[in-house]
């Protein structure tokens, strides 16, 4: 009986997280086109038909529709489905890692981390599409960082202040010496994330971002999909590194220091 209740709670958590990230799909789609993210019904981007409530059920609607608009048959981007899956998994992960009550409601610590992960996802995908990171997202992370000072006292103010500059300042210097090396949005993202996470996780996040981003860049050059003069969005790789650092940054740093 208890196992069945726990499964039901996890399913509810999954769909709650998927619903929130489904809305983030709207933000990712509309914000670069300068459309309101709160006004206007969801609609097919090709035929313009407004979607019904049954077509907006996270994950399930995509599967039932076969990934296509039922009117014009245009394919729904698989990325929308993946984002919803990530949202559900992230909500369960935050509840499991940071705790939740008997009712299944995640703790305030978990809610803050979930919000941060949502911001990272929006930043990553908008940057992938436009190579731009909007300042409003830096402000949102800054607000979460201020809250984290009290919610996560294990990372002291000194560590957070060091985290603000330990990666962002070198990125700024490199950008001044090599124009275009890093975008201003990337630098600001690492600065506010450093305040949010602390020094060690921020360094780990940058390392992961450099490895994954460097690997992607090497693959694109080898496959001749990019040449040496082309630029690609680095934000998604930074966001991935930061997401990993949220859960494992401190442990990775301890493991590395223990090997020295």
Buried (B, 14 or more C-beta within 10 A) or exposed (E): EEEEEEEEBBEEBBBBBBBBBBBBBBBBBBBBEEEEEEEEEBEBEEEEBEBEEEBEBBBEBBEEBEBEBEEEEEEBBEBBBBBBBBBBBBBBBBBEBBEBEEEBBBBEBBBBBBBBBBBBBBBBBBBBBBBBBBEEBBEBBBBBBEBBBEBBEEBEEEBBBBBBBBBBBBBBEEBEEEEEBBBBBBBBBBBBBBBBBBBBBBBBBBBBBBEBBEEBBEEBEEEEEBEEEEEBBBBBBBBBBBBBBBBBBBEBBEEEEEEE
